Amino acid sequence: MTTPLAVTTRSERAGTARHYLMCRPEFFAVSYAINPWMDPLAGADTATAVRQWEGLREAYESLGHTVSLIDPIAGLPDMVFAANGALVVDGRVYGARFTHPERAAEGPAYLRWFADRGYETMEASFTNEGEGDYLTLDEMILAGTGFRTDVAAHMEAQEFLGRPVVTLRLVDPRFYHLDTALFPLDGHNVAYYPEAFSSGSQKVLQRLFPDAVIATAADAEVLGLNAVSDGRHIVVNAEAKELSLELETRGYEVVPVDLSELRKAGGGPKCCTLEIRR
């Protein structure tokens, strides 16, 4: 991992209260396979998934964040992965349009939740999976493509949201969404796993974020980069040991959580968390 030239202490880091949308995994199961993490023969335990998810929700609330809930829908076992449901920037909601038919009904359900609460919404014309492939920083939105999100959706989101969108190409099917390979540390820096990206996208990331935290393969393979930061506290999968140490060296406060059951479907803390940005 990279070592910064200057170390920032925890007291110098500033966290901000966030508003998250989550979905309780009452119907969670691994009944089909749409990514390399999923094995229907191995299955998953719903009760364990609910208990672990509750631990994530409690972690957010203990940090002072607001958590809203969308009702789960029977027959949609992946609806727990709220990040995929939409992209919310400045109170405007760009809807998801899922790649796989197994998840197709999730997009309208999430968009309806926002519309019912008075948000300005847009139904996407192109395939995209919400914050799974869109990660928002202060001056730009990083957008993944290669497996789930069409590049045309990047341009559509840019026009609707009025924020510059930077396209990054994913090349490793284990890291099928951008949020499995990269997360914002704050509004201007990121942590990421270079090998998940094409050579050109690696160069873009090096240029944009010369002081990024670089994750190891071991941390990426436990979805350590599927993390959530408020600028000071970072909620991360407990197994990502080296990444956690590096983050602490940088002055962040790491909040480890166990989402091992949800990882059987390819999800972690960020997958379960859709940020509502006003």
VOBA-1610 file (N, C-alpha, C; in pm, whole numbers, padded with zeros to 5 digits, always signed):
BEGIN
Met+00083-00119+00000Met+00000+00000+00000Met+00087+00126+00000Thr+00028+00235-00048Thr+00102+00360-00049Thr+00111+00417+00091Thr+00213+00497+00115Thr+00230+00566+00242Thr+00225+00715+00217Pro+00141+00790+00287Pro+00129+00933+00262Pro+00252+01008+00308Leu+00276+01123+00248Leu+00388+01206+00288Leu+00364+01267+00424Ala+00238+01298+00455Ala+00203+01356+00584Ala+00084+01281+00641Val+00089+01252+00770Val-00017+01177+00834Val-00117+01274+00897Thr-00244+01252+00867Thr-00350+01331+00927Thr-00405+01255+01047Thr-00419+01321+01160Thr-00470+01255+01279Thr-00621+01248+01276Arg-00676+01159+01360Arg-00822+01144+01365Arg-00890+01275+01402Ser-00829+01349+01494Ser-00892+01473+01539Ser-00901+01576+01428Glu-00817+01559+01324Glu-00819+01653+01212Glu-00920+01612+01105Arg-00964+01487+01108Arg-01064+01440+01012Arg-01202+01491+01053Ala-01280+01532+00956Ala-01415+01583+00983Ala-01518+01492+00918Gly-01602+01430+00999Gly-01711+01351+00946Gly-01837+01434+00935Thr-01926+01397+00845Thr-02053+01468+00831Thr-02167+01369+00844Ala-02276+01412+00905Ala-02392+01327+00921Ala-02454+01297+00784Arg-02487+01173+00762Arg-02542+01130+00633Arg-02683+01075+00651His-02752+01063+00538His-02886+01004+00534His-02879+00884+00440Tyr-02910+00767+00492Tyr-02900+00644+00415Tyr-03036+00577+00401Leu-03056+00513+00287Leu-03173+00428+00265Leu-03127+00284+00266Met-03198+00199+00344Met-03162+00059+00354Met-03288-00026+00341Cys-03267-00157+00315Cys-03377-00251+00299Cys-03345-00378+00379Arg-03429-00407+00477Arg-03407-00523+00563Arg-03414-00651+00480Pro-03318-00743+00496Pro-03311-00861+00409Pro-03405-00974+00450Glu-03533-00945+00466Glu-03629-01045+00511Glu-03646-01159+00411Phe-03619-01131+00283Phe-03637-01232+00180Phe-03503-01270+00115Phe-03394-01238+00184Phe-03262-01265+00128Phe-03241-01415+00108Ala-03183-01449-00006Ala-03148-01587-00039Ala-03048-01582-00154Val-02979-01693-00174Val-02896-01706-00294Val-02960-01818-00376Ser-03058-01780-00455Ser-03138-01877-00530Ser-03105-01878-00679Tyr-03017-01788-00721Tyr-02970-01783-00860Tyr-02828-01729-00858Ala-02762-01733-00972Ala-02624-01685-00981Ala-02611-01583-01093Ile-02586-01456-01054Ile-02567-01351-01154Ile-02433-01280-01134Asn-02350-01334-01044Asn-02213-01286-01030Asn-02128-01399-00974Pro-01995-01391-00980Pro-01910-01503-00939Pro-01918-01538-00790Trp-01974-01451-00709Trp-01982-01478-00565Trp-02098-01572-00531Met-02196-01581-00618Met-02321-01649-00586Met-02316-01798-00622Asp-02355-01883-00524Asp-02361-02027-00544Asp-02493-02078-00488Pro-02593-02097-00573Pro-02724-02142-00523Pro-02718-02274-00448Leu-02622-02360-00481Leu-02612-02487-00411Leu-02569-02467-00266Ala-02486-02366-00242Ala-02442-02337-00105Ala-02549-02262-00027Gly-02626-02180-00099Gly-02735-02106-00035Gly-02686-02002+00064Ala-02778-01954+00148Ala-02747-01854+00250Ala-02853-01862+00358Asp-02818-01817+00477Asp-02909-01822+00590Asp-02972-01684+00611Thr-03101-01674+00593Thr-03169-01545+00601Thr-03159-01484+00740Ala-03176-01565+00843Ala-03172-01512+00979Ala-03035-01452+01011Thr-02930-01518+00967Thr-02796-01463+00989Thr-02777-01333+00913Ala-02827-01330+00789Ala-02816-01208+00709Ala-02889-01092+00776Val-03006-01117+00831Val-03082-01012+00900Val-03005-00962+01021Arg-02949-01054+01099Arg-02874-01015+01219Arg-02753-00930+01183Gln-02680-00970+01080Gln-02563-00892+01038Gln-02604-00757+00983Trp-02711-00753+00907Trp-02762-00626+00853Trp-02803-00532+00964Glu-02867-00584+01067Glu-02906-00502+01181Glu-02782-00442+01248Gly-02673-00518+01252Gly-02549-00465+01306Gly-02497-00348+01225Leu-02510-00355+01093Leu-02468-00244+01007Leu-02556-00122+01031Arg-02686-00143+01038Arg-02777-00031+01064Arg-02744+00035+01198Glu-02722-00045+01300Glu-02689+00009+01432Glu-02558+00087+01429Ala-02462+00040+01350Ala-02334+00111+01338Ala-02356+00251+01282Tyr-02438+00262+01178Tyr-02467+00393+01120Tyr-02534+00485+01221Glu-02634+00433+01289Glu-02707+00517+01383Glu-02620+00559+01501Ser-02527+00472+01542Ser-02437+00507+01652Ser-02341+00618+01612Leu-02317+00633+01481Leu-02229+00739+01431Leu-02305+00868+01404Gly-02435+00869+01431Gly-02515+00990+01414Gly-02582+01003+01279His-02580+00898+01199His-02642+00904+01067His-02790+00867+01075Thr-02866+00916+00979Thr-03008+00886+00970Thr-03029+00769+00875Val-03108+00672+00915Val-03137+00556+00830Val-03287+00550+00804Ser-03324+00558+00677Ser-03462+00536+00635Ser-03472+00396+00576Leu-03593+00341+00575Leu-03612+00204+00528Leu-03713+00198+00415Ile-03684+00113+00318Ile-03779+00078+00215Ile-03826-00063+00243Asp-03955-00090+00224Asp-04008-00223+00253Asp-03954-00326+00155Pro-03906-00439+00206Pro-03862-00546+00115Pro-03981-00608+00044Ile-03957-00667-00071Ile-04062-00727-00153Ile-04032-00875-00171Ala-04127-00959-00141Ala-04110-01102-00160Ala-04077-01133-00305Gly-03983-01222-00326Gly-03941-01257-00460Gly-03825-01176-00513Leu-03779-01077-00433Leu-03664-00996-00471Leu-03556-01011-00364Pro-03484-01122-00365Pro-03387-01151-00258Pro-03269-01055-00253Asp-03240-00987-00364Asp-03127-00894-00367Asp-03168-00750-00339Met-03294-00726-00303Met-03338-00590-00278Met-03267-00529-00157Val-03209-00613-00072Val-03129-00564+00041Val-03015-00475-00006Phe-02968-00496-00128Phe-02856-00419-00180Phe-02906-00286-00235Ala-02942-00198-00141Ala-03009-00072-00172Ala-02926+00020-00261Ala-02793+00012-00251Ala-02708+00100-00331Ala-02739+00088-00479Asn-02781-00030-00522Asn-02807-00053-00664Asn-02938+00010-00712Gly-03020+00058-00618Gly-03155+00101-00653Gly-03167+00235-00721Ala-03066+00323-00706Ala-03076+00457-00763Ala-02945+00531-00738Leu-02937+00652-00792Leu-02830+00747-00762Leu-02897+00877-00723Val-02864+00929-00605Val-02928+01050-00554Val-02822+01158-00534Val-02837+01269-00606Val-02744+01381-00597Val-02825+01511-00596Asp-02799+01595-00496Asp-02869+01724-00485Asp-03021+01707-00485Gly-03068+01599-00424Gly-03211+01576-00415Gly-03277+01526-00542Arg-03198+01499-00645Arg-03251+01446-00771Arg-03214+01298-00781Val-03307+01217-00829Val-03292+01072-00824Val-03290+01014-00966Tyr-03176+00959-01002Tyr-03161+00890-01131Tyr-03184+00741-01105Gly-03287+00686-01168Gly-03329+00549-01138Gly-03240+00442-01198Ala-03248+00324-01140Ala-03172+00209-01189Ala-03253+00132-01294Arg-03178+00071-01385Arg-03237-00017-01487Arg-03147-00141-01492Phe-03191-00248-01428Phe-03102-00360-01400Phe-03071-00445-01523Thr-02951-00503-01520Thr-02904-00588-01630Thr-02979-00720-01633His-02997-00782-01517His-03054-00916-01510His-03203-00911-01476Pro-03283-00995-01541Pro-03428-00992-01516Pro-03464-01026-01372Glu-03379-01102-01303Glu-03408-01137-01164Glu-03421-01013-01074Arg-03357-00904-01113Arg-03359-00784-01030Arg-03438-00668-01093Ala-03499-00691-01206Ala-03561-00583-01282Ala-03664-00504-01203Ala-03742-00570-01117Ala-03848-00502-01045Ala-03797-00411-00934Glu-03670-00424-00898Glu-03615-00339-00791Glu-03609-00192-00832Gly-03571-00166-00956Gly-03556-00027-01002Gly-03684+00054-00983Pro-03798+00009-01036Pro-03923+00083-01016Pro-03962+00095-00869Ala-03933-00006-00788Ala-03970+00000-00646Ala-03894+00111-00575Tyr-03765+00121-00601Tyr-03686+00228-00539Tyr-03726+00365-00592Leu-03748+00376-00722Leu-03785+00505-00779Leu-03920+00552-00724Arg-04013+00458-00703Arg-04143+00491-00647Arg-04130+00542-00503Trp-04038+00482-00426Trp-04016+00526-00288Trp-03978+00674-00285Phe-03888+00713-00375Phe-03846+00853-00379Phe-03956+00944-00433Ala-04023+00901-00538Ala-04131+00984-00595Ala-04240+01010-00493Asp-04274+00908-00415Asp-04378+00922-00314Asp-04341+01023-00206Arg-04212+01053-00194Arg-04165+01147-00092Arg-04126+01281-00151Gly-04164+01305-00275Gly-04149+01436-00334Gly-04018+01464-00403Tyr-03936+01364-00422Tyr-03809+01385-00491Tyr-03833+01395-00642Glu-03747+01472-00707Glu-03749+01475-00854Glu-03681+01349-00904Thr-03749+01272-00985Thr-03695+01144-01028Thr-03687+01137-01181Met-03598+01050-01227Met-03586+01023-01370Met-03573+00873-01391Glu-03658+00818-01475Glu-03648+00678-01513Glu-03540+00665-01620Ala-03442+00581-01595Ala-03328+00569-01686Ala-03368+00505-01819Ser-03306+00553-01925Ser-03326+00494-02057Ser-03227+00383-02086Phe-03118+00381-02008Phe-03009+00287-02035Phe-02979+00204-01910Thr-02922+00088-01933Thr-02890-00004-01823Thr-02790+00060-01728Asn-02826+00060-01600Asn-02734+00106-01496Asn-02782+00050-01363Glu-02691+00037-01268Glu-02727-00022-01139Glu-02693+00071-01023Gly-02740+00196-01040Gly-02736+00293-00932Gly-02598+00314-00874Glu-02594+00330-00741Glu-02466+00356-00675Glu-02373+00236-00678Gly-02419+00124-00728Gly-02326+00015-00752Gly-02217+00058-00849Asp-02255+00139-00947Asp-02161+00186-01048Asp-02145+00336-01054Tyr-02202+00409-00961Tyr-02182+00555-00953Tyr-02139+00591-00811Leu-02025+00655-00798Leu-01976+00698-00667Leu-01947+00847-00673Thr-02007+00922-00582Thr-02010+01067-00589Thr-01906+01131-00499Leu-01825+01219-00557Leu-01731+01301-00483Leu-01776+01447-00494Asp-01698+01538-00437Asp-01739+01678-00436Asp-01751+01737-00577Glu-01654+01705-00662Glu-01647+01771-00793Glu-01681+01681-00911Met-01707+01554-00885Met-01731+01461-00997Met-01804+01338-00947Ile-01855+01262-01042Ile-01911+01130-01016Ile-01826+01029-01092Leu-01771+00932-01021Leu-01700+00823-01086Leu-01801+00718-01126Ala-01790+00667-01249Ala-01891+00577-01302Ala-01826+00453-01363Gly-01871+00336-01318Gly-01816+00211-01368Gly-01891+00157-01487Thr-01818+00083-01571Thr-01878+00012-01683Thr-01794-00114-01708Gly-01846-00201-01792Gly-01773-00323-01822Gly-01856-00448-01795Phe-01944-00442-01695Phe-02026-00558-01661Phe-02174-00524-01648Arg-02209-00416-01579Arg-02350-00392-01546Arg-02406-00261-01601Thr-02325-00160-01620Thr-02377-00028-01654Thr-02329+00017-01792Asp-02421+00059-01875Asp-02392+00106-02010Asp-02328+00245-02003Val-02226+00268-02087Val-02162+00400-02091Val-02262+00510-02124Ala-02362+00478-02206Ala-02465+00577-02239Ala-02537+00626-02114Ala-02548+00540-02013Ala-02612+00582-01888Ala-02527+00684-01815His-02396+00678-01833His-02308+00778-01771His-02342+00917-01822Met-02361+00927-01952Met-02392+01056-02011Met-02532+01103-01973Glu-02625+01008-01966Glu-02761+01044-01927Glu-02764+01097-01782Ala-02688+01032-01694Ala-02681+01076-01555Ala-02617+01214-01546Gln-02514+01237-01624Gln-02447+01367-01624Gln-02542+01478-01665Glu-02620+01455-01768Glu-02715+01556-01814Glu-02823+01584-01710Phe-02871+01480-01645Phe-02979+01496-01548Phe-02930+01560-01418Leu-02811+01520-01374Leu-02762+01564-01243Leu-02673+01687-01250Gly-02620+01719-01368Gly-02537+01838-01382Gly-02403+01828-01312Arg-02351+01708-01302Arg-02218+01685-01242Arg-02130+01613-01344Pro-02000+01647-01351Pro-01912+01574-01442Pro-01904+01427-01404Val-01912+01341-01505Val-01905+01196-01484Val-01779+01143-01550Val-01699+01068-01473Val-01574+01010-01522Val-01594+00860-01536Thr-01577+00809-01658Thr-01598+00667-01685Thr-01474+00585-01651Leu-01495+00474-01580Leu-01388+00381-01544Leu-01431+00240-01586Arg-01341+00168-01654Arg-01377+00035-01703Arg-01327-00074-01609Leu-01420-00160-01567Leu-01389-00275-01482Leu-01360-00396-01570Val-01261-00478-01528Val-01220-00590-01613Val-01219-00724-01542Asp-01239-00727-01411Asp-01239-00851-01334Asp-01382-00881-01292Pro-01439-00993-01335Pro-01580-01020-01306Pro-01613-01032-01157Arg-01513-01057-01074Arg-01539-01059-00929Arg-01576-00920-00879Phe-01527-00819-00950Phe-01553-00680-00912Phe-01641-00618-01021Tyr-01763-00666-01023Tyr-01857-00639-01131Tyr-01923-00502-01120His-01921-00444-01000His-01967-00307-00976His-01850-00222-00931Leu-01856-00094-00961Leu-01750-00003-00918Leu-01734-00005-00767Asp-01846-00018-00695Asp-01837-00010-00548Asp-01778-00136-00484Thr-01741-00234-00563Thr-01667-00348-00510Thr-01516-00328-00524Ala-01475-00226-00599Ala-01334-00206-00630Ala-01281-00070-00587Leu-01369+00019-00541Leu-01329+00157-00509Leu-01432+00217-00415Phe-01387+00302-00322Phe-01482+00382-00245Phe-01422+00518-00213Pro-01505+00622-00207Pro-01457+00755-00170Pro-01419+00760-00022Leu-01301+00810+00006Leu-01260+00833+00145Leu-01327+00957+00200Asp-01347+01054+00112Asp-01410+01181+00146Asp-01452+01243+00013Gly-01466+01373+00007Gly-01512+01435-00116Gly-01409+01452-00224His-01282+01416-00195His-01178+01442-00294His-01074+01332-00307Asn-01087+01221-00235Asn-00988+01114-00245Asn-01059+00980-00234Val-00989+00872-00277Val-01051+00740-00283Val-00952+00634-00237Ala-01007+00515-00214Ala-00928+00392-00199Ala-00973+00299-00312Tyr-00880+00224-00370Tyr-00920+00135-00479Tyr-00819+00021-00498Tyr-00863-00079-00576Tyr-00782-00195-00611Tyr-00748-00186-00759Pro-00625-00151-00796Pro-00593-00122-00936Pro-00625-00234-01033Glu-00601-00359-00995Glu-00617-00470-01088Glu-00762-00494-01130Ala-00855-00430-01064Ala-00995-00443-01105Ala-01026-00360-01228Phe-00934-00270-01267Phe-00961-00173-01373Phe-00872-00197-01495Ser-00919-00150-01610Ser-00838-00154-01731Ser-00714-00066-01714Ser-00616-00087-01799Ser-00491-00011-01786Ser-00516+00139-01803Gly-00603+00175-01896Gly-00634+00316-01915Gly-00703+00377-01794Ser-00796+00302-01736Ser-00865+00353-01618Ser-00772+00363-01498Gln-00676+00272-01488Gln-00576+00283-01381Gln-00498+00414-01394Lys-00465+00451-01517Lys-00392+00576-01538Lys-00478+00697-01502Val-00607+00690-01533Val-00698+00799-01496Val-00703+00814-01344Leu-00715+00701-01274Leu-00720+00705-01128Leu-00590+00759-01069Gln-00478+00719-01126Gln-00349+00770-01076Gln-00339+00921-01094Arg-00391+00970-01205Arg-00386+01114-01232Arg-00481+01191-01140Leu-00600+01137-01123Leu-00700+01207-01041Leu-00671+01199-00892Phe-00615+01086-00848Phe-00599+01060-00705Phe-00458+01011-00673Pro-00359+01097-00684Pro-00220+01054-00661Pro-00194+01009-00518Asp-00278+01048-00424Asp-00258+01010-00284Asp-00362+00908-00239Ala-00417+00831-00333Ala-00519+00732-00299Ala-00462+00622-00211Val-00550+00556-00138Val-00515+00434-00067Val-00527+00319-00166Ile-00421+00241-00180Ile-00418+00130-00273Ile-00438+00000-00195Ala-00543-00073-00227Ala-00577-00195-00155Ala-00502-00315-00212Thr-00478-00413-00127Thr-00418-00539-00170Thr-00524-00631-00228Ala-00478-00736-00297Ala-00572-00836-00349Ala-00647-00903-00234Ala-00577-00931-00124Ala-00641-00998-00011Ala-00758-00917+00043Asp-00742-00786+00053Asp-00850-00702+00103Asp-00962-00689+00001Ala-00927-00678-00127Ala-01029-00668-00231Ala-01113-00795-00237Glu-01051-00910-00213Glu-01119-01038-00226Glu-01216-01067-00112Val-01213-00988-00006Val-01317-00997+00098Val-01409-00876+00090Leu-01411-00813-00026Leu-01494-00695-00052Leu-01466-00583+00048Gly-01338-00569+00082Gly-01299-00463+00172Gly-01324-00324+00117Leu-01328-00312-00015Leu-01351-00181-00078Leu-01499-00148-00091Asn-01584-00238-00053Asn-01728-00210-00050Asn-01760-00145+00085Ala-01700-00028+00105Ala-01701+00039+00234Ala-01774+00172+00224Val-01808+00229+00340Val-01884+00354+00347Val-01812+00450+00440Ser-01780+00569+00390Ser-01709+00670+00469Ser-01795+00794+00485Asp-01787+00855+00604Asp-01851+00986+00625Asp-01747+01097+00630Gly-01625+01064+00590Gly-01516+01160+00592Gly-01424+01142+00710Arg-01473+01076+00813Arg-01390+01044+00930Arg-01400+00896+00967His-01522+00846+00979His-01545+00706+01012His-01563+00627+00883Ile-01503+00509+00878Ile-01519+00423+00760Ile-01570+00287+00806Val-01689+00252+00759Val-01750+00123+00790Val-01703+00024+00685Val-01635-00081+00731Val-01565-00170+00639Val-01581-00315+00685Asn-01577-00408+00592Asn-01580-00550+00627Asn-01464-00583+00719Ala-01494-00654+00828Ala-01396-00680+00933Ala-01276-00759+00883Glu-01292-00839+00778Glu-01181-00922+00730Glu-01074-00843+00656Ala-01102-00718+00619Ala-01006-00637+00542Ala-00901-00577+00635Lys-00811-00659+00684Lys-00718-00620+00790Lys-00616-00517+00745Glu-00547-00542+00634Glu-00443-00448+00590Glu-00503-00314+00552Leu-00615-00318+00485Leu-00682-00194+00446Leu-00720-00113+00570Ser-00772-00181+00670Ser-00812-00111+00793Ser-00692-00045+00859Leu-00579-00114+00862Leu-00459-00056+00922Leu-00412+00067+00845Glu-00417+00059+00712Glu-00376+00173+00630Glu-00469+00292+00652Leu-00597+00265+00661Leu-00693+00374+00685Leu-00668+00440+00820Glu-00639+00360+00920Glu-00609+00416+01052Glu-00482+00499+01048Thr-00383+00454+00971Thr-00260+00532+00955Thr-00288+00667+00893Arg-00387+00671+00804Arg-00424+00796+00739Arg-00509+00887+00828Gly-00545+00840+00947Gly-00621+00922+01039Gly-00771+00897+01040Tyr-00817+00791+00971Tyr-00959+00757+00973Tyr-00989+00665+01089Glu-01113+00667+01133Glu-01159+00576+01238Glu-01235+00463+01171Val-01182+00343+01181Val-01241+00227+01114Val-01348+00164+01203Val-01462+00134+01142Val-01572+00067+01211Val-01594-00067+01141Pro-01539-00175+01195Pro-01552-00306+01129Pro-01689-00367+01150Val-01741-00431+01047Val-01869-00501+01056Val-01856-00638+00990Asp-01941-00729+01031Asp-01944-00864+00974Asp-02067-00877+00886Leu-02044-00885+00755Leu-02154-00908+00659Leu-02123-01031+00574Ser-02062-01130+00636Ser-02017-01248+00563Ser-02130-01323+00494Glu-02250-01322+00554Glu-02362-01393+00491Glu-02407-01320+00365Leu-02414-01189+00371Leu-02453-01112+00253Leu-02346-01117+00145Arg-02222-01138+00185Arg-02116-01150+00084Arg-02135-01273-00005Lys-02212-01369+00039Lys-02241-01486-00045Lys-02317-01447-00171Ala-02376-01328-00171Ala-02441-01276-00291Ala-02360-01164-00354Gly-02239-01140-00303Gly-02153-01036-00361Gly-02174-00900-00301Gly-02226-00893-00178Gly-02255-00763-00117Gly-02181-00737+00011Gly-02161-00608+00042Gly-02097-00564+00165Gly-02167-00441+00217Pro-02100-00365+00304Pro-02163-00247+00363Pro-02218-00148+00261Lys-02138-00114+00161Lys-02185-00016+00062Lys-02303-00070-00018Cys-02297-00195-00056Cys-02409-00253-00132Cys-02542-00236-00058Cys-02537-00240+00073Cys-02659-00230+00154Cys-02702-00087+00179Thr-02630+00010+00124Thr-02644+00148+00167Thr-02657+00244+00049Leu-02773+00306+00034Leu-02794+00407-00069Leu-02794+00544-00001Glu-02701+00630-00036Glu-02695+00761+00027Glu-02794+00857-00038Ile-02869+00926+00047Ile-02964+01027+00001Ile-02899+01163+00017Arg-02854+01219-00092Arg-02782+01347-00090Arg-02879+01460-00125Arg-02900+01549-00030Arg-02987+01664-00054Arg-02907+01776-00119
//
